[in-house]
Amino acid sequence: MCVPKFKGGMGFRDLFCFNFALLAKQCWRLITNDESLCTRVLRAKYFPDGNLLDVPLKKRASYSWQSIWAGIQTFKRGCIWRVGNGEKINIWTDPWIPSSPTRRIITPRGQTLITSVSDLIDPTTGTWDNALIHDIFWPIDAQRILKVPIARTFVEDFVAWHFNKSGLFSVRSAYHMEWDHQHGEKLRRTNGAGAVQTHPIWRKLRRLKVPLKVKFFGWKGLYNTIPCLATLANRHVPVSAQCPVCPNEVEDLKHVLFTCSRAQEVWHFLGISELIGGTVAP
């Protein structure tokens, strides 16, 4: 029931994941309102170096800070660094590559001494040092780095939200990201690699301008949970799976909707003249 609608579920909020999304919003506020009283007090006590994203959880920390720290871990799974002067971004550990699935470099560091992104920028032109990048990184990483835009004026690097085109944090996108982190992998292991994935059929079903009960019927049909006689018999309900209209046919979902003689009469009445392979064709 808590599976998102665009993944084929009912879309009820998982309060556990939603709470983490709200805590991540507090982290975003600490980053964007760095001169507020709350930020200054917390910074003075818990992260005096100003590095909020990498702060460890101290012993005997207040319950409020423990909650905010949990929200920071959620925020880190969806944030990305935007390149300015490159001095604050660590090449090897920070997420700063938008086109990478993990938003990080996949090339192993090895014996490379370069750490900051600023070392990859040509100071004379303010553009990427093409030769240096191709010399250090694998081709796939080099291509991704060269596509990362650099600010025209050398402003400081800043943190943005990866799952929003504007770069601004939103609780909705944070919730879906946290839900997938908490439950997506477990469902994929349980139901197979193709389970719980975004499919255009779910969005199309939700956008249909039909009564809600019709959408619900279509949702149940896509999951094959409509209580046909064959479905009930497979679930050990003491009924016969035989179609009451067609004596020699089993009443499954395909038969009820398409191949049954009664169903074909309905399609013909609605202007459908031919059934091919179980699909309706005009």
Wavefront OBJ file of the C-alpha trace (Angstrom):
o trace
v 0.000 0.000 0.000
v 2.946 2.355 0.571
v 4.489 1.705 -2.841
v 4.409 5.028 -4.788
v 1.667 5.440 -7.383
v 4.063 5.805 -10.305
v 5.500 2.410 -9.359
v 2.145 0.683 -9.270
v 1.213 1.047 -5.607
v -1.531 2.820 -3.679
v 0.717 5.726 -2.720
v 0.058 5.867 1.027
v 2.837 7.678 2.876
v 5.344 5.592 4.806
v 5.632 7.688 7.971
v 9.086 6.330 8.784
v 10.501 7.483 5.432
v 8.496 10.699 5.512
v 10.003 11.586 8.877
v 13.510 11.191 7.440
v 12.548 13.464 4.528
v 11.397 16.155 6.973
v 14.637 15.820 8.935
v 16.589 16.181 5.692
v 14.737 19.464 5.167
v 16.201 20.699 8.462
v 19.646 19.881 7.109
v 18.865 21.935 3.990
v 17.823 24.857 6.183
v 21.097 24.695 8.100
v 22.989 24.840 4.802
v 20.999 27.618 3.141
v 20.461 29.765 6.290
v 23.975 29.625 7.663
v 23.596 32.923 9.550
v 20.421 32.032 11.427
v 20.546 31.750 15.209
v 19.783 28.010 15.144
v 22.583 27.343 12.667
v 25.115 29.373 14.615
v 24.292 27.614 17.900
v 24.472 24.117 16.376
v 27.614 24.958 14.415
v 29.370 26.213 17.530
v 28.628 22.999 19.402
v 28.615 20.203 16.820
v 30.410 21.260 13.629
v 32.725 24.216 14.385
v 34.652 23.664 11.144
v 31.462 24.393 9.184
v 31.488 20.997 7.423
v 27.950 19.878 8.166
v 27.788 16.945 5.732
v 30.815 15.116 7.140
v 30.248 15.752 10.832
v 30.382 12.576 12.996
v 27.784 11.868 15.653
v 29.242 12.816 19.021
v 28.568 10.880 22.175
v 25.954 12.318 24.524
v 24.583 14.543 21.800
v 21.114 15.943 22.362
v 18.127 14.079 20.996
v 17.405 16.966 18.635
v 20.885 16.808 17.154
v 20.719 13.023 16.845
v 17.521 13.453 14.822
v 19.070 16.166 12.633
v 22.145 13.981 12.126
v 19.883 11.165 10.879
v 18.351 13.661 8.465
v 21.837 14.626 7.272
v 22.457 11.006 6.249
v 19.259 11.086 4.178
v 20.215 14.431 2.672
v 23.654 13.138 1.669
v 22.035 10.434 -0.463
v 20.416 13.083 -2.660
v 22.722 16.099 -2.608
v 25.304 17.105 -5.194
v 28.075 19.688 -5.290
v 27.958 22.410 -7.946
v 31.400 23.422 -9.146
v 32.502 27.014 -8.590
v 36.168 27.454 -7.779
v 36.435 23.753 -6.889
v 38.227 24.302 -3.583
v 35.603 22.697 -1.325
v 34.963 19.574 -3.406
v 36.938 16.384 -2.850
v 37.378 14.630 -6.190
v 37.279 11.110 -4.809
v 34.661 11.176 -2.039
v 32.168 13.976 -2.737
v 29.167 13.645 -5.109
v 29.740 16.161 -7.919
v 29.241 14.273 -11.214
v 25.575 14.689 -12.344
v 25.748 12.060 -15.101
v 27.217 9.354 -12.851
v 24.711 6.929 -11.251
v 26.360 7.473 -7.854
v 27.309 11.101 -8.634
v 30.885 10.137 -7.801
v 34.086 9.209 -9.603
v 34.492 5.498 -10.343
v 38.202 5.689 -11.226
v 40.328 4.359 -8.321
v 42.581 6.997 -6.795
v 45.740 4.907 -6.739
v 48.828 7.062 -6.117
v 47.273 10.302 -7.384
v 48.094 13.227 -5.097
v 45.448 15.575 -6.506
v 42.502 15.886 -4.123
v 40.564 19.070 -4.836
v 38.476 19.753 -7.949
v 40.231 23.128 -8.214
v 43.381 21.248 -9.273
v 41.531 20.084 -12.406
v 40.655 23.628 -13.505
v 43.051 25.648 -15.640
v 43.550 28.907 -13.660
v 44.305 30.951 -16.780
v 41.187 30.065 -18.771
v 38.816 28.966 -16.004
v 37.985 25.752 -17.906
v 38.776 22.104 -17.359
v 42.353 20.980 -17.898
v 41.573 18.489 -20.659
v 44.998 16.829 -20.812
v 45.267 16.378 -17.038
v 41.776 14.910 -16.757
v 42.369 12.352 -19.509
v 45.693 11.455 -17.910
v 44.225 10.742 -14.447
v 40.744 9.324 -15.015
v 39.181 6.506 -16.970
v 37.585 7.592 -20.285
v 34.040 7.380 -18.915
v 34.925 9.611 -15.957
v 36.844 12.026 -18.168
v 33.799 12.447 -20.427
v 31.523 13.030 -17.460
v 33.850 15.581 -15.854
v 34.215 17.599 -19.037
v 30.417 17.883 -19.231
v 30.171 19.399 -15.737
v 29.553 23.160 -16.069
v 31.865 25.586 -14.263
v 30.614 28.928 -12.976
v 31.751 31.792 -15.208
v 32.845 33.769 -12.177
v 34.895 31.896 -9.613
v 32.275 31.681 -6.882
v 32.487 29.191 -4.049
v 31.228 25.659 -4.521
v 27.757 25.056 -3.144
v 25.483 22.122 -2.370
v 22.332 21.529 -4.419
v 19.594 18.889 -4.498
v 20.136 16.375 -7.298
v 16.525 15.165 -7.610
v 15.082 18.543 -8.527
v 15.826 20.423 -11.749
v 16.035 23.729 -9.903
v 18.554 22.322 -7.430
v 16.294 23.231 -4.514
v 15.362 20.684 -1.885
v 11.845 19.257 -1.839
v 10.361 16.929 0.751
v 8.470 15.001 -1.929
v 11.571 13.987 -3.885
v 13.436 13.262 -0.641
v 10.613 10.976 0.474
v 10.644 8.946 -2.747
v 14.442 8.685 -2.578
v 14.325 7.519 1.048
v 11.505 5.055 0.323
v 13.525 3.484 -2.468
v 16.541 3.300 -0.158
v 14.557 1.642 2.632
v 12.290 -0.687 0.639
v 13.270 -0.754 -3.032
v 16.199 -3.119 -2.787
v 14.300 -5.468 -0.446
v 11.392 -5.721 -2.879
v 13.753 -6.242 -5.794
v 15.346 -9.173 -3.947
v 11.930 -10.604 -3.089
v 10.126 -10.134 -6.396
v 12.990 -10.121 -8.893
v 15.109 -7.511 -10.617
v 12.180 -6.094 -12.571
v 9.994 -5.439 -9.550
v 9.092 -1.991 -8.222
v 10.261 -0.072 -11.254
v 8.765 2.962 -12.901
v 6.593 1.991 -15.868
v 4.639 4.435 -18.041
v 1.474 2.339 -17.752
v 0.984 3.460 -14.126
v 1.112 7.161 -14.973
v -1.226 6.627 -17.911
v -3.693 4.810 -15.679
v -3.643 7.584 -13.056
v -4.171 10.297 -15.682
v -7.240 8.706 -17.290
v -10.313 10.916 -17.075
v -12.604 8.162 -15.871
v -14.335 7.461 -12.555
v -12.067 6.386 -9.728
v -13.677 2.951 -9.530
v -12.692 2.333 -13.183
v -9.081 3.249 -12.409
v -9.161 0.908 -9.425
v -10.524 -1.891 -11.591
v -7.723 -1.317 -14.114
v -5.159 -1.302 -11.295
v -6.453 -4.649 -10.031
v -6.469 -6.016 -13.573
v -2.807 -5.082 -14.129
v -1.947 -6.949 -10.944
v -4.237 -9.855 -11.931
v -6.086 -9.662 -8.624
v -9.654 -9.521 -9.989
v -11.491 -12.441 -8.339
v -12.199 -14.536 -11.432
v -13.144 -18.159 -10.831
v -9.731 -19.414 -11.940
v -7.996 -16.946 -9.596
v -10.192 -18.043 -6.694
v -9.563 -21.715 -7.455
v -5.800 -21.110 -7.549
v -6.108 -19.594 -4.076
v -7.792 -22.747 -2.770
v -11.325 -21.312 -2.697
v -13.755 -24.227 -3.199
v -15.225 -23.085 -6.543
v -15.130 -24.417 -10.081
v -12.780 -22.569 -12.453
v -15.090 -23.242 -15.399
v -16.729 -20.239 -17.088
v -20.526 -20.295 -16.520
v -21.105 -18.886 -20.042
v -18.517 -20.890 -22.022
v -18.664 -24.502 -20.729
v -15.260 -25.557 -22.103
v -13.256 -22.492 -21.014
v -11.498 -21.545 -17.797
v -12.598 -18.199 -16.380
v -9.333 -16.293 -16.013
v -8.803 -12.559 -16.475
v -8.058 -12.797 -20.202
v -11.152 -14.884 -20.792
v -13.433 -12.586 -18.766
v -12.320 -9.423 -20.534
v -11.648 -10.575 -24.088
v -12.283 -14.128 -25.230
v -15.580 -14.952 -23.524
v -18.586 -14.848 -25.871
v -20.400 -12.501 -23.485
v -17.378 -10.174 -23.409
v -17.186 -10.169 -27.206
v -20.828 -9.154 -27.366
v -20.040 -6.200 -25.102
v -17.052 -5.160 -27.234
v -19.178 -5.447 -30.368
v -21.868 -3.278 -28.786
v -19.214 -0.655 -27.952
v -18.043 -0.579 -31.566
v -15.258 -3.161 -31.391
v -15.549 -5.594 -34.263
v -12.528 -7.870 -33.932
v -10.461 -9.553 -31.243
v -6.924 -10.581 -32.179
v -4.709 -12.566 -29.845
v -6.613 -11.455 -26.774
v -6.234 -7.748 -27.596
v -8.986 -5.478 -28.793
v -8.590 -4.020 -32.288
v -11.051 -1.648 -33.999
l 1 2 3 4 5 6 7 8 9 10 11 12 13 14 15 16 17 18 19 20 21 22 23 24 25 26 27 28 29 30 31 32 33 34 35 36 37 38 39 40 41 42 43 44 45 46 47 48 49 50 51 52 53 54 55 56 57 58 59 60 61 62 63 64 65 66 67 68 69 70 71 72 73 74 75 76 77 78 79 80 81 82 83 84 85 86 87 88 89 90 91 92 93 94 95 96 97 98 99 100 101 102 103 104 105 106 107 108 109 110 111 112 113 114 115 116 117 118 119 120 121 122 123 124 125 126 127 128 129 130 131 132 133 134 135 136 137 138 139 140 141 142 143 144 145 146 147 148 149 150 151 152 153 154 155 156 157 158 159 160 161 162 163 164 165 166 167 168 169 170 171 172 173 174 175 176 177 178 179 180 181 182 183 184 185 186 187 188 189 190 191 192 193 194 195 196 197 198 199 200 201 202 203 204 205 206 207 208 209 210 211 212 213 214 215 216 217 218 219 220 221 222 223 224 225 226 227 228 229 230 231 232 233 234 235 236 237 238 239 240 241 242 243 244 245 246 247 248 249 250 251 252 253 254 255 256 257 258 259 260 261 262 263 264 265 266 267 268 269 270 271 272 273 274 275 276 277 278 279 280 281 282
